[in-house]
Structure formats: C-alpha cells, structure tokens
Amino acid sequence: MNDMWQGKKVSVVFSTYREKSSIRKAIEDYFATGFVDEIVVVNNNAEAGTDEEVKQTKARLVHETKQGYGHGYQRGIKEATGDYIFLSEPDGTFAASDIERFLVYAKDFPVVVGTRTNQSSILDGASMGLLRKLANVFEAKVIEVLFATNSLTEIGCTCKLFRKDILREFEPYWKTTNALFATELLLLTVSKRIKFIEIPITFRKRVGESALTRRWYHLVKWGLHIFWFILSFWFRWITGRLK
C-alpha cells in the first residue's frame, strides 16, 4: 500500500558502494512503511552482487560511474520524481520507520534534517562515540553562529528530506563530489535562508565497516576537513562568491 503522503509523491534515494549485504532489507523496510512511492538506488561502482540484490525489489536501479558520495546522491536526486525527496543510506544504520517523522514535519518545513547526536536515539554498537559526537556538535554550532541560523547539532547526517523544488534550486551550486555533499546541502539550506528543522533520528550499528570513520585518526582528519570546508563556504557566502 504505497499511498501518496497527503497527495504528495515520496521518493527515497540511496547511493550504494559497499552495502550488498544490507541493501535489499533497507529497500524492503522503506517500502513496508507505506509512505514511500519510489526508491531510486544509484550503483556507484558498488561491489559485485549489489545489482542482483536490488533487482529482487521494486526499487529503480541506475548506475553512476563517477565515483564519490556526492556524485551518487546528485545522480539519485536528479532521477527522483517525488514531490518529497528523502536521502538515506542502505547500510543498516537508519530506521525506515523514521521517515514518518520527517513527513509530519514536512508540512511546515521544506527541509527536514536528521541528527544522530541525541543520546536517547543512538543504539548499542552505533558508530557515534564521544569524539565523533563532540566534533559533530561543535561544527554544527560553528554553522549556527556563522550563519545566524536556528539550532543545529549535526553536520554530516545523510538522512534529510527536501521538497523537490528546493533541491532543484540547489543544483547549480553543488561543488562537492565526496561525503562533504551532506554538509554542503545543509550549508546551502542555511545560507539561502530556507526554512528548516533538525530532528533526532534512530542511529544503529552499521552492517559492515566504514572506511571513513573506522579509526580515530580518520575521524580527526575528516573532522578537520569538514571544518575547513565550512569556513571556506562561509567566506564565499559573505563575499558574494557563492556561485
């Protein structure tokens, strides 16, 4: 029973690289909510066998040969046909049932962003240790201050819901092709004064291992990279070079 949400079509976008073991369940879980009309899966040079898993579901499969998180999600956004476009990951860390919460807020906010830093929603085994949590909150507060925006506690969570027209407005400004794209979407939202709200989401243990955050020094290096990206974006914004 995939009915439109209050007359609006809902699309979910996944980009996949190393999620062969979890992607079919993620797709089935989202469709099972009854709120999702379409799932677009972007194979971004994914491991062998991923296509076969996706083809056992009702998801629409597309291929993006340009490697990178940003390339994958940008392609998925362009392919999605929903009035609402929800970005998620198929690695088992996010709960499909949370999409209802996003849709409820979408009535009043054209952008709804998820945060994984709320302690009550971080489940055992989730990759959100103290260092990662503190770095996320600190950098979110930097954005909050620099852009004089409303409360933020997270800067890199993929789970976000956008009205389609908002993403179409953002497309000419996309610069990143890697995992910074998640932060770039947030920065575009605050810099363009789009009305948004941040909500806590369920965060679970990943199926498999993430190369990006598997060691503490990877986290530190990535955190510094994000911090510089935020400052660079802010400088382009205040100098009118955000083009």
Buried (B, 14 or more C-beta within 10 A) or exposed (E): EBEEBEEBBBBBBBBBBBBBBBBBBBBBBBBEBEBBBBBBBBBBBBEEEBBEBBEEBEBBBBEBEEEBBBBBBBBBBBBBEBBBBBBBBBBBBBBBEBBEBBBEBBEEBBBBBBBBBBEEBBEEEBBBEEEBBEBBBEBBBBBBEBBEBEEBBBBBBBBBBBBBEBBEBBEEBBBBBBBBBBBBBBBBBBBBEBEBBBBBBBBBEBBEEBEBBEEEEEBEEBBEBBBEBBEEBBEBBEEEEBE
